[in-house]
Amino acid sequence: MQRVLITRPQPGARQTALRLESLGILPVVAPLLTIVPGALRVPPHIAATLLTSRNAVAACPPSLYNRPVFAVGSATAAEAAEAGFTLVSNADGDARALAGLVAATLSPTAGPLFLPVAEGQGGELTDILRQLGFRVVRRVAYRALGASCLPDAAALALSRGQLTHAMFFSGETSRHFVRLLRAAGLAEAIRDVEAVSISERAAVALRSLPWRRIRVAAKPNQDAMLVLLQ
């Protein structure tokens, strides 16, 4: 039976575990980051909200719910709709796809765009949209706190050679995994493990480790990652 390491934060890790179980795959849940929402100050008179991660949804106040929101992918769009956003558009891609959807839908004269992100994130999207004439207001909506050591579930499964795959949903998670794995002295334990990455950007840090293979999803979403496990 396949045994797959899930490194993403909760609650996404739990949802991924349920998807794996439905496919007959045994999940090993070991989140490497904890998402902590922050107090978010929203500027007045914005034209739309841009969401590059589902982690930003919880920080958005209800005052935004009746305004347009553009989500980077299906999971983020679904999270926004569940939270109460009523006008949700799904770019079903990456930052460039999101920028393209915004540019095809809105005029720069419609007003500023609100971009709630983690600290240090959202730079590419902001740059693209500003080059197209849009005003982007970027604010820190949450922090991602890294685990101090490799979670026990991951360390045990690796040391026993039980893992067949490991899933990585962000560059930050990948980089943190590499640091924690080396600190635990388990870098050689992944020689028979296949890494499944949501994007090439998330795969960059992983290439410093001796994986059996690294595979990158055809599209930056969970469904495309799951295809690589079947």
C-alpha positions as CSV (number, residue, x, y, z in Angstrom):
1,M,0.0,0.0,0.0
2,Q,1.2,3.5,-0.8
3,R,2.0,5.6,2.3
4,V,2.2,9.3,1.6
5,L,3.6,12.1,3.7
6,I,1.4,15.2,3.9
7,T,3.4,18.3,4.9
8,R,0.9,21.1,4.4
9,P,-0.6,23.0,7.3
10,Q,-4.0,22.3,8.9
11,P,-6.8,22.3,8.0
12,G,-5.6,21.5,4.5
13,A,-3.6,18.5,5.7
14,R,-6.7,16.9,7.1
15,Q,-8.6,17.4,3.9
16,T,-5.8,16.0,1.8
17,A,-5.7,13.0,4.1
18,L,-9.4,12.3,3.5
19,R,-8.8,12.5,-0.3
20,L,-5.9,10.0,0.0
21,E,-8.0,7.6,2.1
22,S,-10.7,7.7,-0.5
23,L,-8.1,6.5,-3.1
24,G,-7.0,3.7,-0.9
25,I,-3.7,5.5,0.1
26,L,-2.5,5.6,3.7
27,P,-1.8,9.3,4.7
28,V,0.9,10.3,7.2
29,V,-0.1,13.7,8.4
30,A,2.9,15.8,9.5
31,P,2.3,19.6,9.1
32,L,5.5,21.6,9.0
33,L,3.8,25.0,9.3
34,T,1.1,26.4,11.5
35,I,-1.0,29.3,10.1
36,V,-1.7,32.1,12.5
37,P,-4.2,34.7,11.1
38,G,-3.5,38.3,11.9
39,A,-5.5,41.5,12.4
40,L,-6.2,42.8,8.9
41,R,-6.8,46.4,8.1
42,V,-8.8,46.8,4.9
43,P,-8.5,50.0,2.9
44,P,-11.9,51.6,1.9
45,H,-13.3,51.5,-1.6
46,I,-11.5,48.6,-3.0
47,A,-12.5,47.1,-6.3
48,A,-11.8,43.5,-5.5
49,T,-9.9,41.1,-3.2
50,L,-7.2,38.9,-4.6
51,L,-6.5,35.5,-2.8
52,T,-3.3,33.6,-3.6
53,S,-3.8,31.2,-0.7
54,R,-6.7,29.7,1.2
55,N,-4.8,30.7,4.3
56,A,-5.7,34.3,3.8
57,V,-9.5,33.7,3.7
58,A,-9.9,33.5,7.5
59,A,-8.3,37.0,8.0
60,C,-10.8,38.7,5.6
61,P,-13.6,40.6,7.4
62,P,-17.3,40.2,6.3
63,S,-17.2,43.7,4.9
64,L,-15.4,42.1,1.8
65,Y,-17.9,39.3,1.2
66,N,-20.2,41.2,-1.1
67,R,-17.3,42.5,-3.3
68,P,-15.6,40.6,-6.1
69,V,-12.9,38.2,-5.1
70,F,-10.4,36.5,-7.5
71,A,-8.9,33.3,-6.2
72,V,-5.8,31.6,-7.6
73,G,-7.2,28.1,-7.7
74,S,-10.2,25.9,-6.9
75,A,-9.3,25.2,-3.3
76,T,-9.0,28.9,-2.5
77,A,-12.1,29.7,-4.4
78,A,-14.1,27.1,-2.5
79,E,-12.7,28.3,0.8
80,A,-13.8,31.9,0.0
81,A,-17.3,30.8,-1.0
82,E,-17.6,28.7,2.2
83,A,-16.5,31.7,4.2
84,G,-19.3,33.9,2.7
85,F,-17.8,35.6,-0.4
86,T,-20.6,35.8,-3.0
87,L,-18.8,36.9,-6.1
88,V,-15.9,34.4,-6.5
89,S,-13.9,34.0,-9.7
90,N,-11.4,31.2,-10.0
91,A,-8.2,31.6,-12.0
92,D,-7.4,27.9,-11.8
93,G,-3.7,28.5,-12.1
94,D,-0.8,30.5,-10.7
95,A,-0.1,34.1,-10.0
96,R,0.2,34.9,-13.8
97,A,-3.2,33.2,-14.4
98,L,-4.7,35.2,-11.6
99,A,-3.3,38.5,-13.0
100,G,-4.6,37.6,-16.4
101,L,-8.1,36.9,-15.1
102,V,-8.1,40.2,-13.2
103,A,-6.9,42.1,-16.2
104,A,-9.6,40.5,-18.4
105,T,-12.3,41.3,-15.9
106,L,-11.5,44.7,-14.4
107,S,-10.2,48.0,-15.5
108,P,-7.4,49.7,-13.6
109,T,-9.8,52.6,-13.2
110,A,-12.2,50.5,-11.1
111,G,-10.2,51.1,-8.0
112,P,-7.4,49.5,-5.9
113,L,-7.1,45.8,-5.5
114,F,-6.7,44.3,-2.1
115,L,-4.1,41.5,-1.7
116,P,-3.9,39.8,1.8
117,V,-0.9,37.5,1.9
118,A,1.7,36.0,4.2
119,E,4.7,38.1,5.0
120,G,7.0,38.3,2.0
121,Q,4.5,36.7,-0.4
122,G,2.5,38.2,-3.3
123,G,5.4,40.1,-4.9
124,E,5.1,38.5,-8.4
125,L,1.4,39.1,-8.6
126,T,1.7,42.7,-7.4
127,D,4.5,43.5,-9.9
128,I,2.5,42.0,-12.8
129,L,-0.7,44.0,-12.0
130,R,1.1,47.2,-11.4
131,Q,2.8,46.9,-14.8
132,L,-0.7,46.6,-16.2
133,G,-1.7,49.9,-14.5
134,F,-3.5,48.5,-11.4
135,R,-3.1,49.8,-7.9
136,V,-2.4,46.9,-5.5
137,V,-2.7,47.2,-1.7
138,R,-0.8,44.3,-0.2
139,R,-1.2,43.5,3.5
140,V,0.1,40.8,5.8
141,A,-2.9,38.6,6.6
142,Y,-1.3,35.7,8.4
143,R,2.0,34.2,9.6
144,A,3.3,30.7,8.9
145,L,5.2,29.4,11.9
146,G,7.6,26.6,11.2
147,A,7.9,23.4,13.3
148,S,11.0,23.4,15.5
149,C,11.7,19.8,14.5
150,L,10.6,17.1,12.1
151,P,7.2,15.9,13.3
152,D,7.3,12.4,15.0
153,A,4.9,10.9,12.4
154,A,7.3,11.9,9.6
155,A,10.5,10.9,11.4
156,L,9.1,7.5,12.4
157,A,7.8,6.7,8.9
158,L,11.1,7.8,7.3
159,S,13.3,5.9,9.7
160,R,11.3,2.7,9.1
161,G,11.4,3.1,5.3
162,Q,7.6,3.2,5.2
163,L,7.0,6.2,2.9
164,T,6.4,5.9,-0.9
165,H,5.7,9.5,-1.5
166,A,5.8,13.0,0.1
167,M,3.5,15.9,-1.0
168,F,4.6,19.5,-1.0
169,F,2.2,22.4,-1.4
170,S,4.5,25.5,-1.2
171,G,8.1,26.6,-1.5
172,E,8.2,27.6,2.2
173,T,7.1,24.1,3.2
174,S,9.7,22.5,1.0
175,R,12.5,24.7,2.3
176,H,11.5,24.0,5.9
177,F,11.3,20.2,5.2
178,V,14.8,20.2,3.9
179,R,16.2,22.0,7.0
180,L,14.3,19.8,9.4
181,L,15.2,16.6,7.6
182,R,18.9,17.4,7.6
183,A,18.7,18.4,11.3
184,A,17.2,15.0,12.1
185,G,19.9,13.2,10.2
186,L,17.4,11.6,7.9
187,A,18.4,12.9,4.5
188,E,19.4,9.5,3.2
189,A,16.0,8.1,4.3
190,I,14.3,9.6,1.3
191,R,16.2,7.7,-1.4
192,D,13.3,5.4,-2.0
193,V,10.7,8.2,-1.7
194,E,9.1,10.1,-4.5
195,A,8.4,13.8,-4.0
196,V,5.2,15.3,-5.5
197,S,5.3,19.1,-5.8
198,I,2.5,21.5,-6.5
199,S,4.8,23.6,-8.7
200,E,8.3,24.0,-10.0
201,R,8.8,26.8,-7.5
202,A,8.0,24.5,-4.6
203,A,10.3,21.8,-6.1
204,V,13.4,23.9,-6.2
205,A,14.5,23.3,-2.6
206,L,13.7,19.6,-2.8
207,R,16.3,19.1,-5.5
208,S,19.1,19.3,-3.0
209,L,17.9,16.0,-1.5
210,P,18.5,12.4,-3.0
211,W,14.9,11.6,-3.8
212,R,14.0,8.6,-5.9
213,R,12.2,11.0,-8.1
214,I,10.6,14.5,-8.0
215,R,7.4,15.0,-9.9
216,V,5.7,18.4,-10.5
217,A,2.0,18.6,-11.0
218,A,0.8,19.6,-14.4
219,K,-1.4,22.4,-12.8
220,P,-0.8,24.0,-9.4
221,N,-3.6,22.3,-7.5
222,Q,-4.2,19.2,-5.3
223,D,-6.2,17.3,-8.0
224,A,-3.2,17.5,-10.4
225,M,-0.9,16.3,-7.5
226,L,-3.2,13.3,-6.8
227,V,-3.0,12.2,-10.4
228,L,0.7,11.6,-9.9
229,L,0.0,9.2,-7.1
230,Q,-2.3,7.0,-9.2
